[in-house]
Amino acid sequence: MATSHSPLRRASGSQLVYTELRRQILALELAPGVRLNETELAASLGVSRTPFREAVRLLFAEGLLEQLPTGGVVVRGISADDVEELYGVRAALEGLLAAEATARATPADLARLESLVDRNARLVDLPDEAMRAGHDFHEAIASIASNSWAQRLHAQIDVQMARYRVFTNETQDRRTQALAEHRAILAAIGTGDPTIARAAAEEHVHSAREVAVVAVAAHLAE
């Protein structure tokens, strides 16, 4: 008779532990600065310590966990300095990708981007859905650009920024402003001028950075 096992036991243990811990960190369910309790977390996930430790090594590599001098492991903290640095790099990458997407975009690509912006507009009143719609719009631009190195760096930065994005998406005013900026990026790509598209994409990230800096400072002061 077959024995029932948890999903974590049936699939690759370390990969599934990594996926679940990563989700909890990015969703702030494992709060910045919290210390990981290996025994409790491994038990709650239904795995042994070996796959748990392998997953932790992957999260170290992504910069989502940090080692304490005492040997403990904590979720990487959030800071205003990180916001400034991450959004600065993101602005440069988004500008590059928008410029290259402009040079490559076909009518079908433009129609796809327009559809994504329309979806963003329909969901602008819903924080989580609007955030995902905006993220999909940027991912589509990266795909159209077809710059593999920029896409790799973009993905690395995106992991870190996932924890900050929630702070820039809390208010209706910012979601409405972001939608207008997405429309401006789409229009700029449609002009066929990479310089205009680069500027629109960079301005969008700079606007988000201003909101994030204020929101994170308020969060840290609580």
C-alpha positions in Angstrom: 0.0 0.0 0.0 1.4 3.4 -1.0 2.4 5.7 1.8 1.3 9.3 1.8 4.1 11.8 1.7 4.1 15.6 1.7 4.9 17.4 -1.6 8.2 18.5 -0.2 9.2 14.9 0.3 8.0 13.8 -3.1 10.0 16.3 -5.1 13.6 17.5 -4.8 13.9 18.4 -1.2 16.4 21.2 -1.4 14.8 22.8 -4.4 11.4 22.9 -2.9 12.7 24.1 0.5 14.6 26.8 -1.4 11.4 27.8 -3.3 9.3 28.0 -0.2 11.8 29.9 1.9 12.4 32.3 -0.9 8.7 32.9 -1.3 8.4 33.6 2.5 11.3 36.0 2.4 10.1 37.9 -0.6 6.6 38.1 0.8 8.1 39.4 4.1 6.5 36.4 5.9 10.1 35.8 7.1 10.8 39.4 8.2 14.0 41.2 7.5 16.5 40.5 10.3 14.7 37.5 11.7 17.0 34.6 12.6 16.3 31.2 11.0 15.5 28.4 13.4 16.8 25.4 11.4 15.1 22.7 13.5 11.7 24.4 13.5 11.7 25.4 9.8 13.0 22.0 8.6 10.3 20.3 10.6 7.5 22.6 9.4 8.6 21.9 5.8 8.8 18.2 6.4 12.4 17.7 5.4 15.7 16.8 7.0 18.4 19.2 7.8 20.5 18.3 4.7 18.1 19.6 2.1 17.4 22.6 4.3 21.0 23.5 4.5 21.4 23.1 0.7 18.5 25.5 0.2 20.0 28.0 2.7 23.3 28.0 0.6 21.3 28.9 -2.5 19.6 31.8 -0.6 23.0 33.0 0.6 24.1 33.1 -3.0 21.1 35.3 -3.9 21.9 37.7 -1.1 18.6 37.0 0.7 20.3 35.6 3.8 23.3 36.7 5.9 25.6 35.0 8.3 26.0 36.4 11.8 29.4 36.5 13.4 28.1 34.0 16.0 27.3 31.6 13.2 23.5 32.1 13.0 21.6 32.9 9.8 19.3 35.8 9.4 17.1 37.2 6.6 18.9 40.1 5.0 17.7 43.4 6.4 16.2 46.2 4.4 17.7 49.7 4.3 17.4 53.1 2.7 21.0 52.7 1.3 19.9 49.4 -0.4 17.0 51.3 -1.9 19.2 53.9 -3.4 21.7 51.4 -4.8 19.2 48.9 -6.1 17.0 51.4 -7.8 20.0 53.1 -9.3 21.1 49.9 -10.9 17.6 49.0 -11.9 17.1 52.4 -13.6 20.2 51.8 -15.7 19.1 48.3 -16.7 15.5 49.3 -17.4 16.7 52.2 -19.6 19.0 49.8 -21.5 16.3 47.2 -22.0 13.7 49.8 -23.1 16.2 51.3 -25.6 17.0 47.9 -27.1 13.4 46.8 -27.1 12.6 49.9 -29.1 15.1 49.0 -31.7 13.7 45.4 -32.0 10.0 45.8 -31.3 7.6 44.4 -34.0 4.0 45.5 -34.4 3.1 42.3 -32.6 5.4 43.2 -29.7 3.8 46.6 -29.4 0.4 45.1 -29.4 1.5 42.7 -26.6 2.9 45.6 -24.5 -0.3 47.6 -25.1 -2.4 44.6 -23.9 -0.3 44.4 -20.7 -0.7 48.1 -20.0 -4.5 47.7 -20.5 -4.4 44.8 -18.0 -2.5 47.1 -15.6 -5.2 49.7 -16.0 -8.0 47.2 -15.2 -6.2 46.2 -12.0 -4.8 49.5 -10.9 -7.2 49.6 -7.8 -5.9 46.2 -6.6 -2.4 46.5 -5.0 -1.1 42.9 -5.5 -2.7 42.4 -8.9 -1.5 45.9 -10.1 2.0 45.1 -8.9 2.1 41.8 -10.8 0.7 43.4 -14.0 3.3 46.1 -13.9 6.0 43.5 -13.3 4.8 41.5 -16.3 5.0 44.7 -18.5 8.7 45.1 -17.5 9.4 41.5 -18.1 7.9 41.7 -21.6 10.2 44.6 -22.4 13.2 42.7 -21.2 12.1 39.7 -23.4 11.7 41.9 -26.5 15.2 43.5 -25.9 16.8 40.0 -26.1 19.9 41.1 -24.3 20.8 38.0 -22.4 23.4 39.6 -20.1 21.1 42.5 -19.2 18.3 40.0 -18.6 20.5 38.0 -16.2 21.4 41.1 -14.2 17.8 42.3 -14.3 16.7 39.0 -12.8 19.2 39.3 -10.0 18.2 42.8 -9.1 14.6 41.9 -9.4 14.9 39.3 -6.6 16.3 41.9 -4.2 13.8 44.5 -5.2 10.8 42.2 -4.7 10.9 43.0 -1.0 10.9 46.7 -1.6 8.3 46.8 -4.4 5.5 46.4 -1.9 6.5 49.7 -0.3 6.1 51.5 -3.7 2.7 50.0 -4.4 0.8 50.7 -1.2 -1.0 53.9 -2.2 -3.5 54.4 -5.0 -1.7 57.6 -6.0 1.5 55.7 -6.7 -0.3 52.9 -8.5 -2.0 55.4 -10.7 1.2 57.3 -11.3 3.0 54.0 -12.2 0.3 53.2 -14.7 0.8 56.6 -16.4 4.5 56.0 -16.5 4.0 52.6 -18.1 1.8 54.3 -20.7 4.6 56.8 -21.3 7.2 54.0 -21.7 4.9 52.2 -24.2 4.4 55.4 -26.1 8.2 56.0 -26.1 8.9 52.5 -27.4 6.3 53.2 -30.1 8.2 56.2 -31.4 11.0 54.0 -32.5 13.5 56.3 -30.7 15.7 54.4 -28.2 16.8 57.6 -26.5 13.2 58.6 -25.7 12.4 55.1 -24.5 15.5 55.0 -22.3 14.6 58.3 -20.6 11.0 57.2 -20.0 12.1 53.9 -18.4 14.7 55.5 -16.2 12.3 58.2 -15.0 9.8 55.5 -14.0 12.3 53.8 -11.8 13.5 57.1 -10.3 9.9 57.9 -9.4 9.5 54.6 -7.7 12.8 55.1 -5.8 11.6 58.3 -4.3 8.5 56.6 -3.0 10.4 53.6 -1.7 13.0 55.7 0.2 10.3 57.5 2.1 8.2 54.4 2.7 11.2 52.3 3.9 12.4 55.1 6.2 8.9 55.2 7.8 8.9 51.4 8.1 12.3 51.3 9.8 11.2 54.1 12.2 8.2 52.0 13.4 
